[in-house]
Amino acid sequence: MKKVLKGLSIFLITFFMVGAVVTKLDKGTDEPLPWGQNTTTITINA
């Protein structure tokens, strides 16, 4: 059961991180992302 919870928490963290990136891109790229545009593209494509 603990393995399931750990996997679920990792999934949720990843989900929220992706959501934050998508939201940031949706608002437009007026302000540059801290880690640069390339990383974001790779993250979405992966």
Backbone torsions as a table, in degrees:
resi	resn	phi	psi	omega
1	MET	NA	-37.1	-179.4
2	LYS	-64.9	-34.9	178.2
3	LYS	-62.1	-40.4	-179.9
4	VAL	-62.7	-45.0	-179.5
5	LEU	-63.0	-41.6	-179.8
6	LYS	-63.7	-45.2	179.0
7	GLY	-61.6	-39.9	-179.3
8	LEU	-65.2	-42.7	-179.4
9	SER	-65.0	-40.9	178.2
10	ILE	-62.3	-42.8	179.1
11	PHE	-60.9	-44.5	-178.7
12	LEU	-63.8	-43.2	179.7
13	ILE	-60.7	-46.5	179.0
14	THR	-60.7	-44.1	-179.0
15	PHE	-58.4	-46.3	-178.5
16	PHE	-68.2	-36.8	178.6
17	MET	-63.5	-46.2	178.3
18	VAL	-62.1	-42.3	178.9
19	GLY	-59.8	-41.1	179.9
20	ALA	-64.6	-42.0	-179.9
21	VAL	-64.3	-45.0	-179.3
22	VAL	-62.7	-43.5	178.7
23	THR	-59.9	-43.1	-179.3
24	LYS	-61.8	-43.4	-179.5
25	LEU	-68.5	-35.9	179.9
26	ASP	-61.6	-39.9	-178.3
27	LYS	-68.5	-14.0	-178.3
28	GLY	105.5	156.0	-175.6
29	THR	-100.0	48.4	175.9
30	ASP	-64.7	-51.7	177.6
31	GLU	-95.0	130.7	-177.7
32	PRO	-67.3	144.2	177.3
33	LEU	-72.4	144.0	-174.2
34	PRO	-56.2	-37.9	-174.1
35	TRP	-98.7	7.9	175.3
36	GLY	90.2	158.5	-173.4
37	GLN	-70.9	-35.0	-175.2
38	ASN	-60.0	-45.0	-178.2
39	THR	-59.4	-41.4	-178.5
40	THR	-62.3	-45.4	-179.5
41	THR	-61.1	-44.7	179.9
42	ILE	-62.1	-42.0	-178.0
43	THR	-62.0	-43.0	-178.4
44	ILE	-69.4	-39.0	-178.4
45	ASN	-70.8	-32.5	-176.0
46	ALA	-64.9	NA	NA
